[in-house]
Every structure is written in C-alpha cells, then in structure tokens.
C-alpha cells in the first residue's frame, strides 16, 4: 500500500512541475489534463504526507522512551498515547482513499421518479420526493433542469425526469435508486386509516457521446403535438419528440420545450443515459458473477426505504438505518443518510478486498 502511495506522491510532484512549464501553460488541453490529474491526487497525497509526519512523531517518541530520563519518558508516553490512535485513523482513511474509484462519481445525473402502487397518493408522493431532491440539490449548489413531467389529476406527478448538474452529483445520488415506500393517512381518507403507496426512483449517470455510441440507423424519431401545459402554440405544433432505440426497444419522449430541436436534444440525453445504465449493469453483473458475490444489485424492484409519516420515521432497509426526523428529511436534509450509505459501501468494498487478499 505504501509503495503505491509513494508512487502517487511522486506523480503529484511531477504534475506540479509540469504545470509550471510555459509550454504546458500555453497548451489549454495539456494544462486541463495535468491540473485535473493533480487535483485528483491531492487529497490522497496530503493524507499520506500527514501519515508520514505522524509516523515520524511516533518513532521520535519511542526513541525518547529509550532515554534514561523520567521527564522525557513521561512526555514521550503522553505523545504516543495521542499519536497512536491518530495513526490508526489515518491508515484506515488511506485504505478507503485507495479503493477503486467509481468512474461515474464525477458525472451529472438523470433523475427519474415515477408513481407506482397507490394511485393518486403515489403521484402526490412523487411530487414531494422531487421537491426533497430539489432542496438537497440547492444545498450542494447543483443546477436542476426538468426534462419531462406528467401531472396527475390531484396536483401530483405521475412521472418526472430531470437533469442534475454539478460537482460529483452521481457520487451523492447513486444510492437513491430503488422503490421508496410511503405510509400515511391520505387527505381523502375519512376514517384516518394509514395507506401504503410506492414510487420508483432511478438515478442514471449522464452519458456523454463518448460513453455511448448511438447509431442514427438504430433510431426511430416521431413527432407529435404536445399535450402538456404551454398554451395553444404548443398544442398546435408538432414540437414533441419520441425517440425509439430499435435494438433495445428503449423509448424516450420529451415535450416540455416549444422547440422541436430542444426537445430532441433533451430526449437524446435521457436515451444515452438509459443505454449507458444498461451497459453498466451488464458489466456489474459479470463482475459479480466472477467474484461469486454481489453486494447490492441496485435493482429497482428492491424496496430500499420507507417513509412513515404518522411516526415521523424514515427507515433505509439496506443498512438498517432508522431516523425519527422525517419532517427534516423531506426538507432536503438527506446528507446523514447519504453519508451512511457511502460509509457502508466503502466498508463492503474493504471487506471484499480483504477477502480477495486472503
């Protein structure tokens, strides 16, 4: 592990020297590439340098203990008591930093939320969960653009698809995919009975053209009159777009914009991301089969979370986490849940790495 860390530090220093060269500074692409690689290594290198500094402190304290001086020995013992646990903590953090990075963590995401069982109540919950994610995005200063939405008759949403852009969006959102169950008394319920409804959430890393090659011959593109809000001009022009990817029978439609070109651009972004997710799932399944283990499939058929409003309780079933602060969570305060899911994922990866090493 430490040989690898030393190599990373050497690479970090080399990149810093490269970035100072005039020929690199004058080459925009080379500078961008070098600065990104330098930035990616920075946190790990800083932690490794801290580790080396603390290690030296431990060695110096042990040397002081060997001296025939009671005062020095007392000082050294005090220092060791402080530094030893700190060294363990830093080493554990370095192990996590060296885990294989998810190549999608830096990507923007396509967020898709759909009503499942529960009719009108499910559509109302779709709208509320979407607002929850909007508030979470605001906290991270991410930009959210609605690509498509379908309203229900009671003011909820049957479906909403949005693009979320910002720093490391997928790394924070990727564990939200799955079935979200809600338990509460609907506004229309006269006898106060608790009803259970469900919605599905899908978080897809936004795929660039370089990630997924979509052949024009594989697409069927249909235009139709928009049925959504926007006034008469929208409803009387063929601005809405439906794109079918023939080999996979994947269908995407978009009608939010008055411009057919803009609707097509949005639909293609969603299509590429869905096709990318299918390919990533194939790779994930192949890897899981090879290792003969699968830590969380991300299958959307799995119930991942329950929102119980009468008890003000949220339970994430994957990690057994229960919080009695649902009112705050629905305001977008999701970070504690996200952090717990990330920590669990890291623990599972460390466990798998240890088992593989053994």
C-alpha positions as CSV (number, residue, x, y, z in Angstrom):
1,X,0.0,0.0,0.0
2,X,2.8,2.4,0.9
3,X,4.7,1.8,-2.3
4,X,1.6,2.7,-4.2
5,X,1.1,5.9,-2.1
6,X,4.7,6.9,-2.6
7,X,4.3,6.5,-6.4
8,X,1.2,8.7,-6.2
9,X,3.1,11.4,-4.3
10,X,5.9,11.3,-6.9
11,X,3.4,11.6,-9.7
12,X,1.7,14.5,-7.8
13,X,5.1,16.3,-7.6
14,X,5.8,15.6,-11.3
15,X,2.4,17.0,-12.3
16,X,3.0,20.2,-10.3
17,X,6.3,20.7,-12.1
18,X,4.7,20.1,-15.5
19,X,2.0,22.7,-14.7
20,X,4.7,25.3,-14.1
21,X,6.2,24.8,-17.6
22,X,5.4,27.6,-20.1
23,X,4.7,25.1,-22.9
24,X,2.1,23.3,-20.7
25,X,0.6,26.6,-19.5
26,X,0.2,27.7,-23.2
27,X,-1.5,24.4,-24.2
28,X,-5.0,24.6,-22.8
29,X,-5.8,20.9,-23.3
30,X,-2.5,19.8,-21.7
31,X,-3.0,22.2,-18.8
32,X,-6.5,21.0,-18.2
33,X,-5.4,17.3,-18.2
34,X,-2.5,17.9,-15.9
35,X,-4.4,20.1,-13.4
36,X,-7.3,17.5,-13.3
37,X,-4.8,14.7,-12.6
38,X,-3.1,16.8,-10.0
39,X,-6.4,17.7,-8.3
40,X,-7.5,14.0,-8.2
41,X,-4.3,13.0,-6.4
42,X,-4.3,16.0,-4.0
43,X,-6.4,14.7,-1.1
44,X,-4.7,11.3,-1.0
45,X,-1.2,12.8,-1.2
46,X,-2.0,15.2,1.6
47,X,-3.3,12.4,3.8
48,X,-0.2,10.3,3.0
49,X,2.1,13.2,4.0
50,X,0.1,13.6,7.2
51,X,0.6,9.8,7.8
52,X,4.4,10.2,7.3
53,X,4.5,13.1,9.7
54,X,2.6,11.3,12.4
55,X,4.7,8.1,11.9
56,X,7.9,10.2,12.4
57,X,6.3,11.6,15.6
58,X,5.7,8.1,16.9
59,X,9.3,7.0,16.0
60,X,10.7,10.1,17.8
61,X,8.6,9.4,20.9
62,X,9.7,5.8,21.0
63,X,13.3,6.9,20.8
64,X,12.7,9.3,23.7
65,X,11.3,6.4,25.8
66,X,14.6,4.7,25.4
67,X,16.4,7.6,27.0
68,X,17.3,7.3,30.7
69,X,15.2,10.4,31.7
70,X,12.0,10.1,33.6
71,X,10.6,13.5,32.4
72,X,11.4,12.8,28.8
73,X,9.8,9.3,29.1
74,X,6.7,10.8,30.6
75,X,6.5,13.3,27.7
76,X,7.1,10.6,25.1
77,X,4.4,8.3,26.6
78,X,1.9,11.2,26.5
79,X,2.8,11.9,22.9
80,X,2.5,8.2,22.0
81,X,-1.0,8.0,23.7
82,X,-2.1,10.8,21.4
83,X,-0.4,9.8,18.2
84,X,-1.0,6.0,18.1
85,X,-4.8,6.2,17.6
86,X,-4.4,9.1,15.2
87,X,-2.1,6.9,13.1
88,X,-4.6,4.1,13.0
89,X,-7.3,6.5,11.9
90,X,-5.2,8.0,9.1
91,X,-4.2,4.5,7.9
92,X,-7.9,3.5,7.7
93,X,-8.7,6.7,5.8
94,X,-5.9,5.9,3.3
95,X,-7.2,2.4,2.7
96,X,-10.6,3.9,1.8
97,X,-8.9,6.5,-0.5
98,X,-7.1,3.7,-2.3
99,X,-10.3,1.8,-3.1
100,X,-11.1,1.7,-6.8
101,X,-13.0,4.8,-7.8
102,X,-16.4,4.6,-9.4
103,X,-15.8,6.1,-12.9
104,X,-19.3,7.7,-12.8
105,X,-18.9,9.6,-9.5
106,X,-17.9,12.9,-11.2
107,X,-20.9,12.7,-13.6
108,X,-24.1,14.6,-13.7
109,X,-27.3,12.5,-13.3
110,X,-30.6,11.9,-15.0
111,X,-33.1,11.6,-12.2
112,X,-36.4,9.7,-13.0
113,X,-39.2,9.4,-10.4
114,X,-42.4,7.5,-11.2
115,X,-45.6,6.7,-9.3
116,X,-46.1,3.0,-8.5
117,X,-48.8,1.4,-6.5
118,X,-51.2,3.7,-4.7
119,X,-52.8,5.8,-7.4
120,X,-53.2,9.5,-6.6
121,X,-51.4,9.2,-3.3
122,X,-48.3,7.8,-5.1
123,X,-48.4,10.7,-7.5
124,X,-48.5,13.2,-4.7
125,X,-45.5,11.5,-3.1
126,X,-43.6,11.7,-6.4
127,X,-44.0,15.5,-6.3
128,X,-42.9,15.6,-2.6
129,X,-39.8,13.4,-3.1
130,X,-38.9,15.5,-6.2
131,X,-39.1,18.7,-4.0
132,X,-36.9,16.9,-1.4
133,X,-34.2,16.3,-4.1
134,X,-34.5,19.9,-5.3
135,X,-33.8,21.1,-1.8
136,X,-30.9,18.7,-1.5
137,X,-29.5,20.0,-4.8
138,X,-29.8,23.6,-3.6
139,X,-27.7,22.7,-0.6
140,X,-24.9,21.5,-2.9
141,X,-25.5,24.3,-5.4
142,X,-26.3,21.9,-8.2
143,X,-28.4,23.0,-11.2
144,X,-31.6,21.2,-11.9
145,X,-33.4,21.2,-15.2
146,X,-36.7,19.4,-15.8
147,X,-36.6,17.3,-18.9
148,X,-40.1,15.8,-18.8
149,X,-43.0,15.7,-16.4
150,X,-46.5,14.3,-16.3
151,X,-49.0,15.8,-13.9
152,X,-51.8,13.8,-12.1
153,X,-55.4,15.0,-11.7
154,X,-54.8,15.7,-8.0
155,X,-51.8,18.0,-8.5
156,X,-49.2,15.4,-8.1
157,X,-46.8,14.0,-10.7
158,X,-47.2,10.6,-12.4
159,X,-43.6,11.0,-13.6
160,X,-40.8,13.5,-13.6
161,X,-37.4,13.3,-15.3
162,X,-34.7,15.9,-14.5
163,X,-31.1,16.6,-15.2
164,X,-29.0,17.5,-12.2
165,X,-25.6,19.1,-13.0
166,X,-22.8,20.0,-10.5
167,X,-19.8,18.7,-8.7
168,X,-19.8,14.9,-8.0
169,X,-23.6,14.6,-8.3
170,X,-23.6,10.9,-9.0
171,X,-21.4,10.1,-6.0
172,X,-24.0,11.6,-3.7
173,X,-27.2,10.5,-5.5
174,X,-26.4,7.0,-6.8
175,X,-27.8,5.1,-3.8
176,X,-31.2,6.7,-4.2
177,X,-32.3,4.2,-7.0
178,X,-35.0,1.8,-5.9
179,X,-38.5,1.6,-4.6
180,X,-39.4,4.2,-2.0
181,X,-42.5,3.3,0.1
182,X,-44.7,5.8,1.9
183,X,-47.1,5.1,4.8
184,X,-49.5,7.8,5.8
185,X,-53.2,8.9,6.0
186,X,-54.2,10.4,2.7
187,X,-56.1,13.7,2.6
188,X,-59.1,11.9,1.1
189,X,-59.2,9.2,3.9
190,X,-62.2,9.9,6.1
191,X,-61.6,7.2,8.7
192,X,-57.9,8.0,9.5
193,X,-56.5,4.8,8.1
194,X,-52.9,4.6,7.1
195,X,-52.3,3.7,3.4
196,X,-49.2,2.3,1.8
197,X,-48.0,3.6,-1.6
198,X,-44.8,3.2,-3.5
199,X,-42.8,5.1,-6.1
200,X,-39.7,4.2,-8.0
201,X,-36.5,6.4,-8.2
202,X,-33.8,5.9,-10.9
203,X,-30.5,7.8,-10.8
204,X,-28.6,7.4,-14.1
205,X,-25.2,8.8,-14.7
206,X,-25.4,11.2,-17.6
207,X,-23.7,9.6,-20.6
208,X,-21.7,11.6,-23.0
209,X,-21.5,10.8,-26.6
210,X,-18.1,9.2,-26.0
211,X,-19.6,6.8,-23.4
212,X,-22.4,5.5,-25.6
213,X,-22.3,5.4,-29.4
214,X,-25.8,5.7,-30.8
215,X,-26.1,5.0,-34.5
216,X,-28.7,7.1,-36.4
217,X,-29.9,4.0,-38.2
218,X,-30.9,2.5,-34.9
219,X,-33.3,5.4,-34.1
220,X,-36.9,5.9,-35.0
221,X,-37.9,9.5,-34.4
222,X,-41.6,10.5,-34.2
223,X,-43.1,14.0,-33.8
224,X,-46.5,14.8,-32.3
225,X,-48.5,17.6,-30.8
226,X,-47.6,18.4,-27.2
227,X,-50.4,17.6,-24.7
228,X,-48.7,19.4,-21.8
229,X,-49.0,22.9,-20.5
230,X,-47.7,25.8,-22.6
231,X,-50.7,27.3,-24.3
232,X,-52.2,27.0,-27.8
233,X,-49.0,27.5,-29.7
234,X,-47.5,24.3,-28.1
235,X,-50.6,22.2,-28.7
236,X,-50.9,23.1,-32.4
237,X,-47.3,22.4,-33.4
238,X,-45.5,19.1,-33.8
239,X,-42.8,20.1,-31.3
240,X,-43.0,17.0,-29.1
241,X,-40.4,14.2,-29.8
242,X,-40.5,10.5,-29.3
243,X,-37.3,8.6,-29.9
244,X,-37.2,4.8,-30.1
245,X,-33.9,2.9,-29.9
246,X,-34.8,0.0,-32.1
247,X,-32.2,-2.6,-30.9
248,X,-33.2,-2.3,-27.2
249,X,-36.8,-1.0,-27.7
250,X,-36.0,1.9,-25.4
251,X,-38.5,4.7,-25.8
252,X,-37.9,8.3,-24.7
253,X,-40.3,11.2,-25.2
254,X,-39.9,14.9,-24.5
255,X,-42.5,17.7,-24.9
256,X,-41.5,20.4,-22.4
257,X,-40.0,22.8,-24.9
258,X,-41.8,24.7,-27.7
259,X,-38.8,23.9,-29.9
260,X,-38.6,20.5,-31.6
261,X,-34.8,20.8,-31.7
262,X,-34.5,21.4,-27.9
263,X,-36.9,18.5,-27.2
264,X,-34.8,16.2,-29.4
265,X,-31.6,17.3,-27.5
266,X,-33.2,16.6,-24.2
267,X,-34.6,13.2,-25.3
268,X,-31.2,12.2,-26.6
269,X,-29.6,13.0,-23.3
270,X,-32.0,10.7,-21.5
271,X,-31.7,8.0,-24.1
272,X,-27.9,7.9,-23.9
273,X,-28.0,7.7,-20.1
274,X,-30.5,4.8,-20.1
275,X,-28.4,2.9,-22.7
276,X,-25.3,3.6,-20.6
277,X,-27.0,2.3,-17.5
278,X,-28.0,-1.0,-19.3
279,X,-24.3,-1.4,-20.3
280,X,-23.0,-0.6,-16.8
281,X,-25.5,-3.2,-15.3
282,X,-24.2,-5.8,-17.7
283,X,-20.6,-5.1,-16.6
284,X,-21.7,-5.1,-12.9
285,X,-23.5,-8.5,-13.2
286,X,-20.5,-10.0,-15.0
287,X,-18.1,-8.8,-12.3
288,X,-20.5,-10.0,-9.5
289,X,-20.7,-13.5,-11.1
290,X,-16.9,-13.6,-11.5
291,X,-16.4,-12.8,-7.8
292,X,-19.4,-15.1,-6.8
293,X,-20.8,-12.3,-4.7
294,X,-22.9,-9.3,-5.2
295,X,-23.1,-6.6,-2.6
296,X,-26.3,-4.7,-3.5
297,X,-27.6,-5.1,-7.1
298,X,-29.2,-1.7,-7.3
299,X,-32.2,-3.5,-8.7
300,X,-35.2,-1.1,-8.7
301,X,-37.5,-3.9,-7.7
302,X,-35.9,-3.8,-4.2
303,X,-37.7,-1.8,-1.5
304,X,-34.9,0.4,-0.3
305,X,-36.6,2.9,2.0
306,X,-39.9,3.5,4.0
307,X,-41.2,7.0,4.8
308,X,-43.7,6.6,7.8
309,X,-45.4,10.0,8.3
310,X,-47.5,9.1,11.4
311,X,-44.3,8.1,13.3
312,X,-42.1,10.8,11.6
313,X,-39.8,7.9,10.8
314,X,-37.6,7.1,7.8
315,X,-36.0,3.6,7.5
316,X,-33.4,2.7,5.0
317,X,-33.7,-1.1,4.8
318,X,-30.3,-1.7,3.1
319,X,-28.3,-0.6,6.1
320,X,-30.9,-0.9,8.9
321,X,-30.8,2.9,9.5
322,X,-33.9,4.4,11.2
323,X,-34.2,8.2,11.8
324,X,-37.2,9.8,13.6
325,X,-36.8,13.1,11.7
326,X,-38.8,12.6,8.5
327,X,-40.1,16.2,8.6
328,X,-36.5,17.5,8.3
329,X,-35.5,14.9,5.7
330,X,-38.4,15.9,3.4
331,X,-36.9,19.4,3.5
332,X,-33.9,18.0,1.7
333,X,-31.7,17.2,4.8
334,X,-30.5,13.9,3.3
335,X,-26.8,14.2,4.0
336,X,-26.7,12.0,7.1
337,X,-28.4,9.2,5.1
338,X,-26.2,9.7,2.0
339,X,-23.0,9.6,4.3
340,X,-24.2,6.4,6.0
341,X,-24.8,4.7,2.6
342,X,-21.4,5.8,1.3
343,X,-19.7,4.5,4.5
344,X,-21.5,1.2,4.2
345,X,-20.5,0.8,0.6
346,X,-16.8,1.6,1.5
347,X,-16.9,-1.0,4.3
348,X,-18.3,-3.6,1.9
349,X,-15.5,-2.9,-0.6
350,X,-12.8,-3.1,2.1
351,X,-14.3,-6.4,3.3
352,X,-14.3,-7.7,-0.3
353,X,-10.7,-6.5,-0.8
354,X,-9.5,-8.2,2.4
355,X,-11.2,-11.4,1.4
356,X,-9.6,-11.3,-2.0
357,X,-6.2,-10.6,-0.5
358,X,-6.6,-13.5,1.9
